[in-house]
Amino acid sequence: MKTKSRLLKIVGYLVLFAIGVLFGKTLLKPQPADTVPMPTTMKYRSVGATNDSLTVTDQNTFSGNIIQIKDGESIQEAVLKANPGDLLRVYPGTYSETVYIDKDNISIQGVIIDGVWPTLDGKKALNDAILYSGNGITVENLKIIEYKGNGIMGQAGNNFIIRNNWIVDTGVYGIFPQYGKNGLISHNILTEIEDAAIYVGMCDNVDVKFNEVYGNVAGIEIENSRHCLVESNLAYNNTGGILAFLTPGLPIKTVFDVIIRNNFISGNNHENFGAPGSIVSGIPPGTGILVMAADDVIIEDNIISNNDNAGITIVDLPTGAPTANDPNSEPNPDRVVILDNFMIENGNNPVGDIKALMLSQLKTKGPDILAMGGGVGSTIRDKNRYRTFGLEHYGPAQITDTKDVTTLMFDKPVAPRSVSKEELGELTYYGVCAGCHAFDTRLIGVPTKLIQAIYKDNPQGIVDYINAPRNLRDDYPEMPPQNYLSDEAKIAVAEYILSLKN
């Protein structure tokens, strides 16, 4: 009898406890509208415990104002009112606009409530979602969909942070910092991009970490950039997973010091839907990692699997871009270092040149690693653990790992670019035009050499086109208007274009 009584007491206590927990959760449940992330410029991690870029970027103390943007309001109007150091918080809603930031130290932070994101929707009518030329710009926690040109594009802005954005079908590029220095691109998800989901163009000291890219032509592309760390990303179901290459005809003529490390690169067998004639339209489906004419690239500790053409492809410009013509670009991939990587089930269905090459060797399966063309000083840690072709001239690697390199960013912000009146045209060309126009090679827009022929001795004609572009060629996409540039910058870049030589 006593045992039964004690049991009833225990059951009673449990029932009362459960009622209390339920009551507490109901009464004390936090209101979602009041639960928002801290400003990104505030210290929210144990800064100083590590030197990695995720902590380096959060060492400044927030001292500006917080401007809230609610559904039905304009982000661009808030930018116009903001001062350097301010944080713009964008609440869930749909914002169909282009946001241009030409001020320094502005942060745009989406507020995600109960899984609902603030969404920039271009409705396939607008070209660009966010363009920035300011320094110290942060863009995070935004969903960006259905633009025709770019999701987030930087135009010569330094010290940028682009993270935790969800970008779908934004045309040519998803995230595109151009001619910037000291930046972080992390924790973004990007898909359905017709050129490169993440495109680091003519930049220095950029970390690309913890991103997911799938269903694009190129997942992550390091082009004509230096000192870049590509680490812990997931690249799958693209045409090509991760690329480091030199595009001829651009103002910056080199790409070097790139570390591709600890990435998952799997099943990049998507059909190529890039713009016909563009360089990326030549990437064969089934490409895991592509290195073209890039120097001092280290490939380490990646899991590379199920890429049908080849796991790692290393080529020179005559092989990878045979129509390119830039005498000032050194065409060979030199000092490539391949360390330990896990590679499995690559090359199962090779296409194009690699298929023909393998058939000439009486083989039907492509290699884990293939090297074609010139280049000197390249090494590999253990050639025998992979199926390789063309690596006869690779020596033994002189290093075992890069664990001492935790970031290629600077630990402090770099100085903004100082621009004289004479340099304005060059900077505008580098920061705005060169991402789509090479000198005599097709990128996205027509080559600069053709623009010179059309507008010879007529810089004002170029200015008029900048203000109101007209799509005159069916085989090229529409150029977005650049009428946000100052009149001084427009005429300066027009004159610079006409004076440019390869």
FENVEN-V942589 format. One record per helix or strand of 3 or more residues. SS is the DSSP state (@ for helix, = for strand). FROM is the first residue (numbers start at 0). TO is the last residue. If there is no record, write none. Layout:
BEGIN
ss:SS from:FROM to:TO
ss:SS from:FROM to:TO
END
This chain:
BEGIN
ss:@ from:1 to:27
ss:@ from:31 to:33
ss:@ from:52 to:55
ss:= from:65 to:68
ss:@ from:74 to:80
ss:= from:86 to:89
ss:= from:92 to:94
ss:= from:98 to:100
ss:= from:106 to:109
ss:= from:117 to:120
ss:= from:127 to:131
ss:= from:137 to:139
ss:= from:142 to:144
ss:= from:149 to:154
ss:= from:159 to:162
ss:= from:165 to:167
ss:= from:172 to:177
ss:= from:180 to:185
ss:= from:188 to:190
ss:= from:195 to:200
ss:= from:203 to:208
ss:= from:211 to:213
ss:= from:217 to:222
ss:= from:225 to:230
ss:= from:233 to:235
ss:= from:239 to:244
ss:= from:255 to:260
ss:= from:263 to:265
ss:@ from:278 to:281
ss:= from:286 to:291
ss:= from:294 to:299
ss:= from:302 to:304
ss:= from:309 to:314
ss:@ from:316 to:319
ss:= from:341 to:343
ss:@ from:351 to:359
ss:= from:368 to:371
ss:@ from:382 to:384
ss:@ from:423 to:432
ss:@ from:447 to:453
ss:@ from:458 to:466
ss:@ from:486 to:498
END
